[in-house]
Amino acid sequence: MNITIIGAGKSGIAASLLAKRKGNKVFLTEYSSFEKHKNTIDLLNQEGISYEFGGHSENALKNTDLIITSPGVPPHSEIIQKAEKIGIPIISEVEFAYSYLKNPIIAITGTNGKTTTTALTAHILNFSRKKAIACGNIGLPLSSLVGHVNDSDILVVELSSFQLDRIIQFRPQVSVILNISPDHLYYHSTMENYIAAKFKIANNLVEENFLFLNNDDEIIKSSSFQTKALTAWFSLNSVERGIYIDRGIMKIRINEQHNWEEIMHTDELRLPGIHNIYNSMAAALSARVFEIKNEDIRDSLMAFSGVNHRLEFVRNINGVDIINDSKATNVNAAWFALSSYDKPIIWIAGGRAENNNYSILDILVKQKVKAILAIGEQANDIFNHFCTLTYCKRCNNLEDAIHSALKLSSTGDVILFSPACKSFDMFINFEHRGDTFKEIVKSIDA
């Protein structure tokens, strides 16, 4: 089979190597220039994989039987439209890898909280002496696992809407939708398309599968969907089946035939914030499918300290906690971050926006935020929106914002870097942005 891979990121390279290993003729096409991919080119040459960089030529679609597209290549891109016009099948890297895997799969999606919940679910399973691997959008492509894992290993797969948009047969044992709010509309064009992409996680489920949904998310609750899977809910309020919070106690049952069982008090969770209560409930439900004991779920939730760039404690300087939340790439993620702290907050925010509606943060800013340091392309918009609610300052760059925050801080405050924006105005990605933040903070003499 002649397979074209679009995109030379992690998933594209992993799909290329897998396709080649399975005996296919592979051609990789990448829009960006080769200067950014020198190490990749060495690997492609070594593996005998044909490629092009700096644009998509006619060779990319010539005699092609299948296209595997990387996350983030939008449906309106020229190469995708040409392929669809001439009828070439297009799938995601996740769909391609799935065809070679026999493992039980927990698939997790949502606008916010995917990475934390994926890592947390894998942590619970491994803590409980199951073998689990966190993969997918969390950084480890599914294709890289084919042939390197035992069939009994549980794959906990973080999935973006991009990856879900091009699945066909993909059917996890457990599917989770954490929440849905406006995001990535440049790719999906409409909110309806974005919602539909998220719910594709449930498209192929059968009676022995499980679908876990957030009962407190208005978009999820109001969405019309059909599934044969056993559906259960996680919520702060009572539900018929699933997991909920009763006077601070997390209670669980997947089937109505069973009694409700207590797991733990939410005060015992190590991760702060109401959003992490939801993440923990979703992870606990998913783990329970694999017959994990309540005490193991409790102990692992008490021990889990979080993931990089998501409410990550960096350092305390003169009694001020400094938190890296670079993964907050939209307003809803920043809302969760701001709601997580009872101490006065000095908030560093800004970057590249995508139809940001800052008004949903107004109440939290009035209640919790001592000062705002605005950076990046959105500095003026953030300043103009919040300057009547609290002290605001426009800063030249991230380092300027950090030093300004420290000057404004007092013992007991929290400096929270939760941008509410994409990173691409000043950084390669949110990881680069978060790492830069941490490097600056750790270099400060105090």
HUWOJO-V117746 format. One record per helix or strand. SS is the DSSP state (~ for helix, > for strand). FROM is the first residue (numbers start at 1). TO is the last residue. If there is no record, write none. Layout:
BEGIN
ss:SS from:FROM to:TO
ss:SS from:FROM to:TO
END
This chain:
BEGIN
ss:> from:2 to:6
ss:~ from:10 to:21
ss:> from:25 to:30
ss:~ from:34 to:47
ss:> from:50 to:53
ss:~ from:58 to:60
ss:> from:66 to:69
ss:~ from:78 to:85
ss:> from:89 to:92
ss:~ from:93 to:98
ss:> from:105 to:109
ss:~ from:114 to:127
ss:> from:132 to:136
ss:~ from:142 to:145
ss:> from:154 to:158
ss:~ from:161 to:164
ss:> from:174 to:177
ss:~ from:185 to:188
ss:~ from:191 to:202
ss:> from:210 to:214
ss:~ from:218 to:222
ss:> from:230 to:235
ss:> from:242 to:246
ss:> from:249 to:253
ss:> from:261 to:265
ss:~ from:266 to:268
ss:~ from:274 to:288
ss:~ from:294 to:303
ss:> from:312 to:317
ss:> from:320 to:324
ss:~ from:331 to:338
ss:> from:345 to:350
ss:> from:352 to:352
ss:~ from:358 to:368
ss:> from:369 to:375
ss:~ from:376 to:386
ss:> from:391 to:394
ss:~ from:398 to:408
ss:> from:414 to:417
ss:> from:422 to:422
ss:~ from:430 to:442
END
